[in-house]
Amino acid sequence: MAQITYFFLSKCIYCSKADRIIRLVKEKHPEFKEVKIKKIEESLHPEIADQYDYQLVPCFYVNDKKIFEGAPTEEKVYEAFAEALKAE
């Protein structure tokens, strides 16, 4: 199982929505409860954010693979968790 790397901004409304969707997806899919999420506030850690290729937040990576960026949906968040669960 791999972790999800989640880039966000603290005042981003889409990031707040992503946080709510993460909780919802974990409630609906107990198998995802063990998936770790490394949250990186990009304005506080630009040296980390600059190592990744994305334009919008929220942005989710599993290993080095970008799963999605921009406006989150339940389907996109589910996909990130599913990818993390199967990745090593």
Order of alpha helices (4+ residues) and beta strands (2+ residues): beta-alpha-beta-alpha-beta-beta-alpha
